[in-house]
Amino acid sequence: MVSERKREDRCALWPVGVFLLAAVTGCLQWPSDPPGVQGRDALLEHVWTIVLTNDSGRVWVVQSDTTQGRPASLEDTLSATLWTALDGLPDQTNLRLLVMRRGGSIAWRLENLGAVVASGEGPLGSDALYLIPRSRGTGTLYLDGAVRSVAFDLLGGTPLPAQPVIDQVAPASDTVQAPAIVSLRVDDCTDSDGQSFGVLRQFGLTAEIGVPSRLLNRPGSCSVELVNSMVAAGNVVESHSRTHGATPSSFGDFYLETVGSLRDLRAWGYNPHVFIQPGSWNIGPCTFDNPAKLQSQYAGLVRRVYVAMEAYYPRTRTVAIPPPGRVGPAAYPIAGLAPATIDSMVRAAISSRGWVEFMWHSREMPPSSLTPRLAVIAALRDSGLVTVMPFYRALHATH
């Protein structure tokens, strides 16, 4: 029997003309896909996202209408929208996107009342990592009286949400009686999370679970059954990217890691509100470690999809209650802190009537190490000095 990884690699090498209609369903699968996602034929969904970038890194995103499409057709003519400010209003609406598949290539053209806005053509293949139909190449953008050479990344089956996310919970709507808030976070969704869950349950504590969505239910990672048990006990699932790999090398990869993770987790039945930046994203525009990067189009995409982001900036360790502008504290890695140090840090937050967060990876925090550290937090909670709540809920807290 062919292994799943060899099967994926084999599919990635098949000529596009072979798998376009007959074999795409068999190739574009992932063994851990949630119900309703596994085995989808993304080519036949007739949903296309086109990322355009120029040499300076400026980004435009074209999104086709997700309600249109012609089943069994080799060509699409769809309405589409163009964005530059991804967390804001579109630049142009009511555009027409023409997509034409030509053997192993795909050509596309974006028009506004017959005038070409952008165009490109490139080879069409099955992306071996993200398992979607994808084409990349060089195109042309005609916009605002200028002609620009742009790189394009055509993505199938992972649409941009039609509207920026709106937080349904009002600010300062969750009243806490204790002087301070402590949030706990468990990152990476490994099979050791069951041990962390045991310690949390022992003390009656809850945490935020940072889940890389494509690792869920895979060997060495946390199972859906474990995550569901944690959620039933009051813990919450948030996005920790899709694959937790190296820094995305392009905006298209970043798009698939952020928008794709939301799609995956919702398909599993979770409702993520927060994007937790992976620690492996440590270079380039995906590392949100200064104010300028928080104003970039990368950050704009995150704001369109998620209520909040936990990143490397700002580096404030204690945040006021209620928190300003949906910004929480930078998390303390609990592994490097002695129980007495944790006690001092939390008491400092109590004195300032603030909010602090601690995070860990279960594989580096066995129960023998985690138990005495969480015991400190549980004792302060039992004394009435702190309230323990996950990050998203703490964003809405007030005294």
matplotlib code that plots the C-alpha trace (Angstrom):
import matplotlib.pyplot as plt

x = [0.0, 1.3, 1.8, -0.1, 3.0, 4.2, 0.7, 0.6, 4.0, 2.9, -0.2, 1.8, 3.8, 0.9, 0.3, -2.5, -4.3, -4.6, -6.0, -8.1, -11.5, -11.0, -8.3, -8.3, -10.7, -8.4, -5.3, -6.7, -7.2, -5.7, -6.0, -7.0, -9.5, -12.8, -16.1, -17.3, -13.7, -12.0, -12.3, -13.7, -13.0, -11.8, -11.5, -15.2, -16.1, -15.4, -14.0, -10.8, -8.6, -5.8, -3.0, -1.1, 2.2, 4.6, 8.4, 7.8, 5.6, 2.3, -0.6, -3.9, -6.4, -9.1, -11.9, -14.5, -18.1, -18.5, -22.1, -21.4, -19.9, -20.7, -20.3, -18.4, -17.2, -13.5, -14.1, -15.4, -16.9, -17.5, -18.2, -15.3, -14.1, -10.6, -9.1, -6.0, -6.9, -7.8, -9.5, -11.4, -13.7, -12.9, -11.2, -13.6, -16.7, -18.8, -15.8, -15.8, -13.2, -12.6, -10.7, -9.7, -8.0, -5.7, -4.3, -1.6, -2.0, -4.6, -5.2, -7.3, -8.4, -10.1, -12.3, -14.3, -17.0, -14.9, -11.7, -8.9, -7.9, -5.4, -4.4, -2.0, -1.3, 0.7, 1.0, -1.8, -0.8, -1.9, 0.0, 1.6, 1.5, -1.8, -3.5, -5.4, -5.3, -2.8, -1.0, 1.8, 3.4, 3.8, 0.9, -0.1, -2.2, -3.9, -5.1, -5.3, -3.8, -0.7, 0.5, 2.3, 4.1, 3.0, 3.5, 0.2, -0.8, -4.1, -5.6, -8.6, -11.2, -10.1, -12.1, -11.5, -14.4, -16.9, -16.9, -14.3, -15.0, -17.2, -16.8, -20.3, -19.2, -19.3, -16.2, -16.1, -19.1, -17.6, -17.4, -14.7, -14.6, -11.0, -8.3, -6.4, -6.8, -4.5, -4.8, -3.2, -2.3, -1.1, 0.5, 1.1, -1.6, 0.7, -0.2, 1.2, -1.6, -3.6, -1.1, -1.6, -5.3, -5.0, -3.2, -5.6, -8.6, -6.9, -6.9, -10.2, -8.3, -9.0, -6.7, -6.6, -5.4, -3.3, -4.1, -2.2, -5.2, -3.6, -1.8, -5.0, -5.6, -2.2, 0.4, 2.2, -0.5, -3.6, -6.6, -10.1, -11.4, -8.9, -9.6, -13.3, -12.9, -10.9, -13.5, -16.3, -14.3, -14.2, -11.0, -11.1, -9.6, -7.8, -5.8, -2.0, -1.6, -2.2, 1.1, 3.3, 6.1, 8.8, 7.9, 5.6, 7.7, 4.9, 1.7, -0.1, 1.4, 0.5, -3.0, -3.4, -1.9, -4.3, -7.5, -7.1, -6.7, -10.0, -11.7, -10.2, -11.1, -14.7, -15.1, -14.1, -16.9, -14.7, -15.1, -11.7, -11.5, -7.7, -4.7, -1.6, 1.6, 3.8, 7.2, 8.8, 7.7, 10.8, 11.8, 10.1, 6.7, 4.9, 6.8, 4.7, 7.4, 7.1, 4.4, 5.0, 4.3, 1.0, -0.1, 0.9, -1.4, -0.3, -1.7, -4.7, -5.6, -5.4, -7.7, -10.2, -10.4, -9.8, -11.0, -7.5, -3.9, -1.3, 2.0, 5.5, 4.4, 3.5, 5.7, 3.6, 3.5, 0.7, -2.4, -5.0, -8.5, -10.5, -7.9, -7.4, -8.1, -8.3, -4.7, -3.7, -0.5, 2.6, 2.7, 5.3, 6.8, 6.1, 8.8, 11.6, 9.8, 10.1, 6.8, 8.0, 8.6, 5.2, 3.7, 5.6, 4.5, 0.9, 1.0, 2.4, -0.5, -2.8, -1.3, -1.8, -5.2, -4.1, -4.1, -1.2, -0.8, 1.4, 2.0, 3.7, 4.3, 3.1, 6.2, 8.5, 6.2, 5.4, 3.0, 5.8, 7.0, 3.6, 1.8, 3.7, 3.5, -0.2, -0.7, 0.5, -2.1, -4.8, -4.0, -4.2, -7.5, -8.9, -7.9, -10.0, -7.1, -7.2, -9.8, -8.5, -10.0, -8.9, -7.5, -10.6, -12.9, -10.4, -10.5, -14.0, -13.4, -13.9, -13.8]
y = [0.0, 3.5, 5.7, 9.0, 11.1, 9.2, 9.4, 13.2, 13.5, 11.3, 13.4, 16.6, 15.2, 14.0, 16.0, 18.5, 17.3, 13.8, 14.9, 17.9, 16.2, 12.6, 12.3, 15.6, 14.4, 11.5, 13.8, 16.8, 14.9, 15.0, 12.1, 14.4, 16.6, 17.3, 16.0, 17.9, 18.9, 15.6, 14.6, 17.9, 18.7, 22.3, 22.7, 22.1, 24.6, 27.4, 29.6, 31.4, 33.8, 35.6, 37.3, 40.0, 41.4, 43.9, 44.2, 46.5, 43.9, 45.7, 43.2, 43.2, 40.3, 39.3, 37.1, 35.5, 35.2, 32.0, 31.5, 31.1, 28.5, 26.1, 22.4, 20.2, 23.3, 23.9, 27.6, 30.0, 33.5, 34.8, 38.1, 39.2, 41.9, 43.6, 44.6, 46.5, 47.3, 43.7, 44.8, 47.5, 48.3, 46.9, 48.9, 47.7, 45.5, 44.0, 42.9, 40.0, 37.2, 34.8, 31.6, 29.4, 26.0, 25.0, 21.6, 22.0, 25.7, 28.1, 31.6, 34.3, 37.8, 40.4, 42.9, 46.0, 46.8, 45.1, 46.9, 44.6, 45.2, 42.4, 39.2, 36.3, 32.7, 29.9, 26.2, 24.6, 22.0, 20.4, 22.1, 19.2, 21.0, 22.8, 20.3, 22.8, 23.6, 26.4, 28.4, 30.9, 33.2, 36.8, 38.9, 42.5, 44.9, 47.9, 50.1, 53.8, 54.8, 52.7, 49.5, 47.2, 43.9, 41.7, 38.2, 36.3, 33.3, 31.7, 29.7, 27.4, 26.6, 28.8, 32.0, 35.3, 35.9, 38.2, 40.7, 41.5, 39.7, 41.5, 40.7, 39.7, 40.3, 43.9, 45.4, 45.6, 43.2, 40.5, 41.7, 40.2, 40.5, 39.7, 42.4, 40.6, 38.2, 35.3, 33.6, 30.3, 29.0, 25.6, 25.8, 23.3, 20.6, 17.7, 14.3, 15.4, 17.9, 15.2, 15.4, 19.2, 18.7, 16.4, 19.1, 21.8, 19.6, 18.8, 22.5, 23.4, 25.7, 26.5, 27.5, 28.6, 25.8, 27.0, 24.5, 24.2, 23.0, 20.6, 18.8, 17.9, 14.2, 13.3, 11.1, 12.9, 15.6, 16.0, 14.1, 15.5, 13.5, 15.1, 18.6, 18.0, 16.8, 20.0, 22.2, 20.5, 21.3, 25.0, 25.3, 27.2, 26.5, 29.2, 29.2, 28.6, 28.6, 25.7, 23.8, 25.6, 25.5, 28.0, 31.6, 31.7, 32.6, 34.5, 36.3, 33.4, 30.9, 33.3, 33.6, 29.8, 29.5, 32.1, 32.0, 28.2, 27.6, 29.4, 27.3, 24.0, 24.7, 25.8, 22.7, 20.7, 22.5, 25.0, 28.8, 30.5, 34.2, 34.7, 34.1, 33.0, 33.7, 30.6, 31.0, 29.5, 32.7, 34.6, 36.6, 38.9, 40.5, 37.6, 38.2, 40.9, 42.3, 46.1, 48.7, 49.0, 45.3, 45.7, 48.2, 46.0, 44.1, 40.9, 42.2, 43.6, 40.1, 38.7, 41.5, 40.7, 37.0, 37.1, 39.4, 39.6, 38.4, 37.2, 38.2, 39.5, 43.1, 44.9, 43.3, 44.5, 41.8, 43.3, 44.9, 47.1, 45.9, 46.5, 46.0, 48.7, 48.0, 44.2, 43.9, 41.4, 40.8, 39.1, 35.7, 34.5, 31.1, 29.2, 26.6, 29.1, 30.4, 29.0, 28.7, 31.5, 33.8, 33.1, 34.0, 37.3, 38.1, 37.4, 39.5, 42.4, 42.1, 42.0, 45.3, 47.0, 45.4, 44.0, 41.0, 38.6, 35.4, 32.3, 29.8, 26.4, 23.5, 20.2, 18.2, 20.5, 20.6, 17.1, 17.0, 17.0, 20.4, 21.9, 20.9, 23.1, 26.1, 25.9, 25.2, 28.7, 30.2, 28.0, 29.1, 32.8, 32.1, 30.3, 33.3, 35.6, 37.6, 36.5, 35.3, 32.7, 33.0, 32.4, 35.2, 35.9, 36.2, 38.3, 40.8, 41.7, 41.9, 44.8, 45.3]
z = [0.0, -0.9, 2.1, 2.4, 2.0, -1.1, -2.4, -2.0, -3.8, -6.6, -7.1, -7.2, -10.1, -12.3, -15.5, -14.9, -17.9, -16.4, -13.0, -13.9, -13.9, -13.1, -10.5, -8.6, -5.9, -5.1, -4.9, -3.1, 0.1, 3.5, 5.9, 8.8, 6.9, 8.8, 7.6, 4.6, 3.6, 2.8, -0.8, -2.0, -5.6, -5.3, -9.1, -9.5, -6.8, -9.2, -6.4, -7.1, -5.1, -6.9, -5.0, -6.9, -5.6, -7.1, -6.5, -3.5, -1.7, -2.3, -2.4, -4.2, -3.7, -6.3, -5.0, -7.2, -6.2, -4.2, -5.3, -9.0, -11.2, -13.9, -12.9, -15.4, -17.3, -18.2, -18.2, -15.6, -16.0, -12.5, -10.8, -8.6, -6.2, -5.8, -2.5, -1.5, 2.2, 3.2, 6.4, 4.7, 1.8, -1.7, -4.4, -7.1, -7.2, -9.9, -11.9, -14.3, -13.9, -16.8, -16.0, -18.9, -18.5, -21.3, -20.8, -18.2, -17.9, -16.7, -18.0, -16.3, -17.0, -14.8, -16.5, -15.6, -18.2, -20.8, -19.9, -18.7, -15.1, -14.7, -16.5, -16.3, -17.3, -15.7, -15.2, -13.0, -10.5, -7.2, -4.3, -2.4, 0.9, 0.9, -1.4, -3.6, -7.3, -7.6, -10.4, -10.1, -12.6, -13.8, -14.8, -15.5, -13.5, -15.0, -12.2, -11.3, -14.7, -14.2, -15.8, -13.3, -13.7, -10.9, -9.6, -9.3, -7.1, -8.2, -5.4, -5.7, -3.1, -0.2, -0.5, 1.3, 3.8, 2.2, 5.1, 7.8, 11.0, 13.5, 17.2, 18.5, 22.1, 23.3, 24.9, 28.7, 28.9, 31.1, 34.7, 36.9, 40.7, 41.3, 40.9, 38.2, 35.2, 34.4, 31.0, 30.1, 26.7, 25.4, 21.9, 19.0, 19.7, 20.4, 21.8, 25.1, 25.5, 27.3, 30.2, 30.3, 30.2, 33.2, 35.2, 34.2, 35.2, 38.5, 39.5, 37.7, 35.3, 31.6, 28.8, 25.2, 22.9, 19.9, 17.2, 13.8, 12.0, 9.5, 12.3, 14.1, 14.3, 12.8, 14.4, 17.3, 17.4, 19.5, 18.5, 17.8, 20.7, 23.1, 21.8, 22.1, 25.7, 26.5, 24.9, 26.8, 30.0, 29.2, 27.2, 23.8, 20.4, 18.6, 15.3, 15.5, 11.7, 9.4, 9.4, 11.9, 9.4, 8.5, 7.8, 4.7, 1.7, -0.1, 0.6, -1.0, 1.5, 4.4, 3.1, 3.1, 6.6, 8.1, 6.0, 5.5, 9.3, 10.0, 7.3, 8.7, 12.3, 11.5, 9.4, 12.5, 14.5, 16.3, 16.3, 16.4, 17.2, 17.8, 15.5, 17.5, 15.5, 15.3, 16.9, 13.7, 11.8, 12.9, 9.8, 7.2, 7.1, 8.8, 12.0, 13.7, 15.9, 15.4, 14.9, 11.1, 10.5, 12.4, 9.7, 6.8, 4.4, 6.1, 9.4, 7.5, 6.3, 9.9, 11.1, 8.3, 9.5, 13.3, 16.1, 17.6, 17.1, 19.6, 18.2, 19.2, 19.4, 21.5, 24.2, 27.1, 29.7, 31.8, 30.1, 31.8, 32.4, 30.3, 27.6, 25.0, 21.3, 21.4, 22.4, 25.1, 27.0, 25.6, 27.1, 29.5, 28.6, 31.8, 31.3, 32.3, 35.4, 38.9, 40.9, 43.2, 40.2, 38.8, 42.2, 42.1, 38.5, 39.2, 42.5, 40.5, 38.1, 41.2, 42.4, 39.1, 38.6, 35.2, 33.0, 32.4, 30.3, 30.6, 27.8, 27.3, 25.0, 26.5, 25.4, 27.4, 30.4, 31.8, 34.7, 37.3, 36.0, 35.1, 38.4, 40.8, 38.5, 37.9, 41.6, 42.3, 40.0, 41.3, 44.9, 44.0, 42.2, 45.3, 47.4, 45.2, 43.9, 40.3, 37.7, 35.2, 31.8, 28.2, 26.0, 23.9, 26.9, 28.7, 25.8, 26.9, 30.7, 33.0, 36.7]

ax = plt.figure().add_subplot(projection="3d")
ax.plot(x, y, z, "-o")
ax.set_aspect("equal")
plt.show()
